[in-house]
Amino acid sequence: SVSPGVLPLCCRLPAWDRASRPSPSPLQPPGLPLAPCRSFSNNKIQVELDESSGVAMMKFKSPPVNSLSLEFLTEFSISLEKLENNRACRGVIITSAVPKIFSSGLDITEMCGKSMEHYTEFWRAVQEMWLRLYGSNMVTVAAVNGSSPAGGCLMALSCDYRIMAENPKFSIGLNEAQLGIVAPFWFKDAFVNVVGHRIAERSLQLGSLHPAPEAHKLGLVDELVPEEKLMEKAAAVMAQWLALPDHARQLTKTMMRKAVLDRLVAHREEDIKNFISFVSKESIQKSLRMYMEMLKKRKS
Ligand code: CO8
């Protein structure tokens, strides 16, 4: 499993490490024979790496809603680390294999009625996912092909670029306040860095879930495209980003993100303690249970 306390890769590896790699060819144009492809699959995540373009596709396949359980988060971090350590991989597109849902965010059942040990392990896995994704040296593109509340939104926010299917039924945002819980400071930091302070403040206080067109207007996603064009667009954006020399892009990414990453790394244990003391409160447990009930009622 992922070792606790591990630093994000941008902090552990010298940023120029990847710059010494040979530059692979741009994305395979349509019509040419298929490029060599390496794939590996866990229970909840499927990864395919096209070695000629250097681009991996990571698909979430944890129905019904790709909720971020401990198992999902662990598989995600391990898969990302595998790609990060593979010299043939320079970029990752993350998307969902579950129709209409990108990810429903943290698995609420992991935060209800569990032991302190479980909360500790779970929260460390959430931190680990974010440190690895936000701190990745690779180009990361989120192809958001469904709803993406809370932790799902965080995953998209942690990528370098977000493209969303233009379906107004799909929404995205940090809706924690609606559950009676508070988005941690590093969720907030990642959000502010994408949309700016004012929009983030209003959206966080209201726990807003923004339909795709509104999310685009706010800058929460960079582009909207028809759903059937999403992967094509993601590949095109990736090719554009990979056309630049790795070392300059990576150093720039580190410069932009390091302060925010360092803040969590410096306060990681305190953040776990805060999470445990918050989530173990009876009032918070009650809010989470009621929210789960509401989801079930809405269904019936
Ligand atoms: N965790 C666990 N189970 C979930 C979750 C979730 N996040 N989301 C949905 N489910 C379950 C439902 O309860 C339902 O279960 P069952 O089949 O047993 O009744 C099943 O998944 C399917 O759900 P729906 O019927 O609602 O599916 P729809 O396709 O109609 O809707 C949605 C999909 C839009 C994703 C909808 O399920 C939804 O809105 N889910 C809630 C999303 C949400 O609010 N997530 C927030 C999680 S909290 C978080 O990520 C950050 C917390 C930060 C911690 C702060 C410190 C405490």
Residues whose N, C-alpha, C, O or C-beta is under 5 A from the ligand:
A	BS01	CO8	P64 V65 S67 S104 G105 L106 D107 I108 T109 S147 P149 A150 G151 I181 V182 A183 P184 V279 M292 L295 K296 K299
